Amino acid sequence: MSLGMNSFVALCVLFIQVPQGQTACAEVDSMTEAVAGESFLLGCVSCKRRAEVPGSAIVEWHFKPAGAEEFIQIFQYEYPFPIILHENFEGRLEWQGTMWTKDVQIGAIFIHNVTYNDTGTYRCTFHRTLYLSMNEEQVIINKEVELTVVETANPELTTVISEIMMYVMIVVLQLWMIGVLIYCYKKIYAENEAREARKAARSQNKFIDSKDPCDGVYLE
């Protein structure tokens, strides 16, 4: 899968959750087939169940190579710093999750220059803290991705990506149209308010000009 296609997949995940912290979050499963020599997006989304409660999260990624028995930690993200923790992935992992808040719900990462040694099981772990009114609640969420590295992309996978790109564009256009409508409404409302204010000022001026200057003056 090319880097451009992976970017569109990442955008799809992001737009499903736009804006971050709102009610549109949806937990989308990661793709599981990477192409050797290219980049691959390891998807991981964990929606916060209590949207009205502030929170924060630390995301960890662990990897268990095919045939191995134990996981090794390869990556950690604690706002705002991503850290690569294993030499085999040095310079090849890139954070693609939530970047603008501690309240992380997207924990995706890119693997660049995929090799056959990257085949195996990846575990994404959210260490989430919910700041309740009386205390703090600790929540741990684990998600696993079974990754297979192949020589060439599956044609069916390319079709799926094309469909995802189409839906992303639809969502983008809808959001753009909504933004334009809101902008136009605010502009028209502001112009109407200004017009009414001018009318009221002119009416007040006419009232003052038409008032008899001798009113209230009495001769004895």
WOHU-V489702 format. One record per residue. N is the residue number from 1. RES is the residue in three letters. SS is DSSP state (alpha for helix, beta for strand, coil for the rest). OMEGA is omega in radians with two decimals (999 if undefined). D_FIRST is the distance of its C-alpha to the first C-alpha in Angstrom with 1 decimal. Layout:
# WOHU-V489702
n:N res:RES ss:SS omega:OMEGA d_first:D_FIRST
n:N res:RES ss:SS omega:OMEGA d_first:D_FIRST
This chain:
# WOHU-V489702
n:1 res:MET ss:coil omega:-3.09 d_first:0.0
n:2 res:SER ss:coil omega:-3.14 d_first:3.8
n:3 res:LEU ss:alpha omega:3.12 d_first:6.7
n:4 res:GLY ss:alpha omega:3.12 d_first:8.4
n:5 res:MET ss:alpha omega:3.09 d_first:6.5
n:6 res:ASN ss:alpha omega:3.12 d_first:6.8
n:7 res:SER ss:alpha omega:3.12 d_first:10.2
n:8 res:PHE ss:alpha omega:3.08 d_first:11.1
n:9 res:VAL ss:alpha omega:3.11 d_first:10.4
n:10 res:ALA ss:alpha omega:3.11 d_first:12.6
n:11 res:LEU ss:alpha omega:3.11 d_first:15.0
n:12 res:CYS ss:alpha omega:3.12 d_first:15.3
n:13 res:VAL ss:alpha omega:-3.10 d_first:16.4
n:14 res:LEU ss:alpha omega:-3.11 d_first:18.7
n:15 res:PHE ss:alpha omega:3.04 d_first:20.3
n:16 res:ILE ss:alpha omega:-3.08 d_first:21.0
n:17 res:GLN ss:coil omega:-3.09 d_first:23.0
n:18 res:VAL ss:coil omega:-0.26 d_first:24.5
n:19 res:PRO ss:coil omega:-3.11 d_first:26.9
n:20 res:GLN ss:coil omega:3.12 d_first:26.6
n:21 res:GLY ss:coil omega:3.13 d_first:29.5
n:22 res:GLN ss:coil omega:-2.97 d_first:30.3
n:23 res:THR ss:coil omega:-3.02 d_first:30.4
n:24 res:ALA ss:coil omega:-3.09 d_first:27.0
n:25 res:CYS ss:coil omega:3.09 d_first:25.0
n:26 res:ALA ss:coil omega:-3.08 d_first:23.1
n:27 res:GLU ss:coil omega:-3.09 d_first:21.5
n:28 res:VAL ss:coil omega:3.12 d_first:18.0
n:29 res:ASP ss:coil omega:3.10 d_first:16.5
n:30 res:SER ss:coil omega:2.95 d_first:13.3
n:31 res:MET ss:coil omega:-2.97 d_first:10.4
n:32 res:THR ss:coil omega:-3.10 d_first:11.0
n:33 res:GLU ss:beta omega:3.14 d_first:8.5
n:34 res:ALA ss:beta omega:3.12 d_first:6.3
n:35 res:VAL ss:beta omega:-3.12 d_first:5.7
n:36 res:ALA ss:coil omega:3.11 d_first:8.8
n:37 res:GLY ss:coil omega:-3.13 d_first:9.4
n:38 res:GLU ss:coil omega:3.12 d_first:6.4
n:39 res:SER ss:coil omega:-3.09 d_first:6.7
n:40 res:PHE ss:beta omega:3.12 d_first:6.6
n:41 res:LEU ss:beta omega:3.00 d_first:9.2
n:42 res:LEU ss:beta omega:-3.08 d_first:12.0
n:43 res:GLY ss:coil omega:3.08 d_first:13.9
n:44 res:CYS ss:coil omega:3.14 d_first:17.7
n:45 res:VAL ss:beta omega:3.07 d_first:20.3
n:46 res:SER ss:coil omega:-3.09 d_first:24.0
n:47 res:CYS ss:coil omega:3.10 d_first:26.3
n:48 res:LYS ss:coil omega:-3.04 d_first:29.8
n:49 res:ARG ss:coil omega:-3.14 d_first:32.3
n:50 res:ARG ss:coil omega:-3.03 d_first:35.1
n:51 res:ALA ss:coil omega:-3.09 d_first:33.8
n:52 res:GLU ss:coil omega:-3.10 d_first:37.3
n:53 res:VAL ss:coil omega:3.08 d_first:37.6
n:54 res:PRO ss:coil omega:-3.12 d_first:36.3
n:55 res:GLY ss:beta omega:3.06 d_first:34.2
n:56 res:SER ss:beta omega:-3.11 d_first:32.0
n:57 res:ALA ss:beta omega:2.97 d_first:29.3
n:58 res:ILE ss:beta omega:-3.11 d_first:28.0
n:59 res:VAL ss:beta omega:3.08 d_first:24.6
n:60 res:GLU ss:beta omega:3.02 d_first:24.0
n:61 res:TRP ss:beta omega:3.06 d_first:21.1
n:62 res:HIS ss:beta omega:-3.09 d_first:22.2
n:63 res:PHE ss:beta omega:3.04 d_first:20.5
n:64 res:LYS ss:beta omega:-3.13 d_first:22.0
n:65 res:PRO ss:beta omega:3.11 d_first:20.7
n:66 res:ALA ss:coil omega:3.14 d_first:20.9
n:67 res:GLY ss:coil omega:3.12 d_first:24.6
n:68 res:ALA ss:coil omega:-3.10 d_first:25.8
n:69 res:GLU ss:coil omega:-3.06 d_first:28.2
n:70 res:GLU ss:coil omega:3.08 d_first:27.9
n:71 res:PHE ss:coil omega:2.98 d_first:25.5
n:72 res:ILE ss:beta omega:-3.14 d_first:25.3
n:73 res:GLN ss:beta omega:-3.08 d_first:24.8
n:74 res:ILE ss:beta omega:-3.02 d_first:22.0
n:75 res:PHE ss:beta omega:3.03 d_first:22.0
n:76 res:GLN ss:beta omega:3.04 d_first:24.3
n:77 res:TYR ss:beta omega:3.00 d_first:24.6
n:78 res:GLU ss:beta omega:-3.00 d_first:28.1
n:79 res:TYR ss:coil omega:0.00 d_first:28.5
n:80 res:PRO ss:coil omega:-2.96 d_first:28.0
n:81 res:PHE ss:beta omega:2.96 d_first:27.0
n:82 res:PRO ss:beta omega:-3.11 d_first:23.8
n:83 res:ILE ss:beta omega:3.02 d_first:24.6
n:84 res:ILE ss:beta omega:-2.95 d_first:22.7
n:85 res:LEU ss:coil omega:3.13 d_first:25.0
n:86 res:HIS ss:coil omega:-3.04 d_first:23.8
n:87 res:GLU ss:alpha omega:-3.13 d_first:23.9
n:88 res:ASN ss:alpha omega:-3.12 d_first:21.0
n:89 res:PHE ss:alpha omega:-3.12 d_first:18.7
n:90 res:GLU ss:coil omega:3.13 d_first:20.8
n:91 res:GLY ss:coil omega:-3.08 d_first:19.1
n:92 res:ARG ss:coil omega:-3.13 d_first:15.6
n:93 res:LEU ss:beta omega:-3.13 d_first:15.9
n:94 res:GLU ss:beta omega:-3.14 d_first:16.1
n:95 res:TRP ss:beta omega:3.10 d_first:17.8
n:96 res:GLN ss:coil omega:-3.13 d_first:16.2
n:97 res:GLY ss:coil omega:3.13 d_first:19.0
n:98 res:THR ss:coil omega:-3.05 d_first:22.4
n:99 res:MET ss:coil omega:-2.94 d_first:23.9
n:100 res:TRP ss:coil omega:-3.12 d_first:27.2
n:101 res:THR ss:coil omega:3.04 d_first:29.2
n:102 res:LYS ss:coil omega:-3.08 d_first:30.1
n:103 res:ASP ss:coil omega:-3.01 d_first:29.6
n:104 res:VAL ss:coil omega:3.04 d_first:26.0
n:105 res:GLN ss:coil omega:3.04 d_first:24.3
n:106 res:ILE ss:beta omega:-3.09 d_first:20.6
n:107 res:GLY ss:coil omega:-3.05 d_first:19.7
n:108 res:ALA ss:coil omega:3.04 d_first:15.9
n:109 res:ILE ss:beta omega:3.00 d_first:14.6
n:110 res:PHE ss:beta omega:2.86 d_first:11.7
n:111 res:ILE ss:beta omega:3.11 d_first:11.3
n:112 res:HIS ss:coil omega:3.11 d_first:10.9
n:113 res:ASN ss:coil omega:-3.10 d_first:11.0
n:114 res:VAL ss:coil omega:3.07 d_first:10.2
n:115 res:THR ss:coil omega:3.12 d_first:12.9
n:116 res:TYR ss:alpha omega:3.09 d_first:14.3
n:117 res:ASN ss:alpha omega:3.11 d_first:16.9
n:118 res:ASP ss:alpha omega:3.08 d_first:14.6
n:119 res:THR ss:coil omega:3.13 d_first:15.0
n:120 res:GLY ss:beta omega:-3.08 d_first:17.5
n:121 res:THR ss:beta omega:3.10 d_first:18.7
n:122 res:TYR ss:beta omega:3.14 d_first:18.1
n:123 res:ARG ss:beta omega:3.09 d_first:20.9
n:124 res:CYS ss:beta omega:-3.10 d_first:21.1
n:125 res:THR ss:beta omega:3.03 d_first:24.7
n:126 res:PHE ss:beta omega:2.97 d_first:26.4
n:127 res:HIS ss:beta omega:-3.00 d_first:29.9
n:128 res:ARG ss:beta omega:3.05 d_first:31.3
n:129 res:THR ss:beta omega:3.07 d_first:34.8
n:130 res:LEU ss:beta omega:-3.10 d_first:36.5
n:131 res:TYR ss:beta omega:3.14 d_first:39.5
n:132 res:LEU ss:coil omega:-3.07 d_first:42.0
n:133 res:SER ss:coil omega:-3.07 d_first:45.5
n:134 res:MET ss:coil omega:-3.10 d_first:47.4
n:135 res:ASN ss:coil omega:3.10 d_first:44.9
n:136 res:GLU ss:beta omega:3.11 d_first:41.3
n:137 res:GLU ss:beta omega:3.13 d_first:39.1
n:138 res:GLN ss:beta omega:-3.12 d_first:36.5
n:139 res:VAL ss:beta omega:3.09 d_first:33.6
n:140 res:ILE ss:beta omega:-3.14 d_first:30.9
n:141 res:ILE ss:beta omega:3.10 d_first:27.7
n:142 res:ASN ss:beta omega:3.04 d_first:25.4
n:143 res:LYS ss:beta omega:-3.10 d_first:22.0
n:144 res:GLU ss:beta omega:3.12 d_first:20.1
n:145 res:VAL ss:beta omega:3.07 d_first:16.5
n:146 res:GLU ss:beta omega:-3.04 d_first:16.2
n:147 res:LEU ss:beta omega:3.06 d_first:13.1
n:148 res:THR ss:beta omega:3.12 d_first:12.3
n:149 res:VAL ss:beta omega:-3.09 d_first:10.5
n:150 res:VAL ss:beta omega:-3.10 d_first:10.0
n:151 res:GLU ss:coil omega:-3.14 d_first:10.3
n:152 res:THR ss:coil omega:-3.10 d_first:8.3
n:153 res:ALA ss:coil omega:3.06 d_first:6.1
n:154 res:ASN ss:coil omega:-3.14 d_first:8.9
n:155 res:PRO ss:alpha omega:3.13 d_first:10.4
n:156 res:GLU ss:alpha omega:3.11 d_first:11.8
n:157 res:LEU ss:alpha omega:3.11 d_first:8.7
n:158 res:THR ss:alpha omega:3.10 d_first:7.9
n:159 res:THR ss:alpha omega:3.12 d_first:11.6
n:160 res:VAL ss:alpha omega:-3.14 d_first:11.6
n:161 res:ILE ss:alpha omega:3.11 d_first:9.3
n:162 res:SER ss:alpha omega:3.10 d_first:11.8
n:163 res:GLU ss:alpha omega:3.11 d_first:14.6
n:164 res:ILE ss:alpha omega:3.12 d_first:13.6
n:165 res:MET ss:alpha omega:3.14 d_first:13.6
n:166 res:MET ss:alpha omega:3.14 d_first:17.0
n:167 res:TYR ss:alpha omega:3.10 d_first:18.5
n:168 res:VAL ss:alpha omega:3.14 d_first:17.6
n:169 res:MET ss:alpha omega:3.10 d_first:19.4
n:170 res:ILE ss:alpha omega:3.14 d_first:22.3
n:171 res:VAL ss:alpha omega:3.14 d_first:22.7
n:172 res:VAL ss:alpha omega:-3.13 d_first:22.7
n:173 res:LEU ss:alpha omega:3.11 d_first:25.3
n:174 res:GLN ss:alpha omega:3.11 d_first:27.3
n:175 res:LEU ss:alpha omega:3.11 d_first:27.5
n:176 res:TRP ss:alpha omega:3.13 d_first:28.4
n:177 res:MET ss:alpha omega:3.11 d_first:31.1
n:178 res:ILE ss:alpha omega:3.12 d_first:32.5
n:179 res:GLY ss:alpha omega:3.11 d_first:32.7
n:180 res:VAL ss:alpha omega:3.14 d_first:34.5
n:181 res:LEU ss:alpha omega:3.13 d_first:36.9
n:182 res:ILE ss:alpha omega:3.13 d_first:37.7
n:183 res:TYR ss:alpha omega:-3.13 d_first:38.3
n:184 res:CYS ss:alpha omega:3.13 d_first:40.6
n:185 res:TYR ss:alpha omega:-3.14 d_first:42.5
n:186 res:LYS ss:alpha omega:-3.13 d_first:43.2
n:187 res:LYS ss:alpha omega:3.13 d_first:44.3
n:188 res:ILE ss:alpha omega:3.12 d_first:46.6
n:189 res:TYR ss:alpha omega:3.14 d_first:48.0
n:190 res:ALA ss:alpha omega:3.12 d_first:48.8
n:191 res:GLU ss:alpha omega:3.10 d_first:50.4
n:192 res:ASN ss:alpha omega:3.10 d_first:52.5
n:193 res:GLU ss:alpha omega:3.13 d_first:53.6
n:194 res:ALA ss:alpha omega:3.12 d_first:54.6
n:195 res:ARG ss:alpha omega:3.12 d_first:56.5
n:196 res:GLU ss:alpha omega:3.12 d_first:58.3
n:197 res:ALA ss:alpha omega:3.11 d_first:59.2
n:198 res:ARG ss:alpha omega:3.10 d_first:60.7
n:199 res:LYS ss:alpha omega:-3.14 d_first:62.6
n:200 res:ALA ss:alpha omega:3.12 d_first:64.0
n:201 res:ALA ss:alpha omega:3.12 d_first:65.0
n:202 res:ARG ss:alpha omega:3.12 d_first:66.8
n:203 res:SER ss:alpha omega:3.12 d_first:68.6
n:204 res:GLN ss:alpha omega:3.13 d_first:69.7
n:205 res:ASN ss:alpha omega:3.11 d_first:71.0
n:206 res:LYS ss:alpha omega:3.13 d_first:72.9
n:207 res:PHE ss:alpha omega:-3.14 d_first:74.5
n:208 res:ILE ss:alpha omega:-3.12 d_first:75.6
n:209 res:ASP ss:alpha omega:-3.07 d_first:77.0
n:210 res:SER ss:alpha omega:-3.12 d_first:78.9
n:211 res:LYS ss:coil omega:-3.13 d_first:80.5
n:212 res:ASP ss:coil omega:-3.12 d_first:84.3
n:213 res:PRO ss:coil omega:-3.12 d_first:84.9
n:214 res:CYS ss:coil omega:3.13 d_first:88.3
n:215 res:ASP ss:coil omega:3.09 d_first:87.1
n:216 res:GLY ss:coil omega:3.12 d_first:88.4
n:217 res:VAL ss:coil omega:-3.08 d_first:91.2
n:218 res:TYR ss:coil omega:3.11 d_first:94.7
n:219 res:LEU ss:coil omega:3.11 d_first:98.0
n:220 res:GLU ss:coil omega:999 d_first:101.1
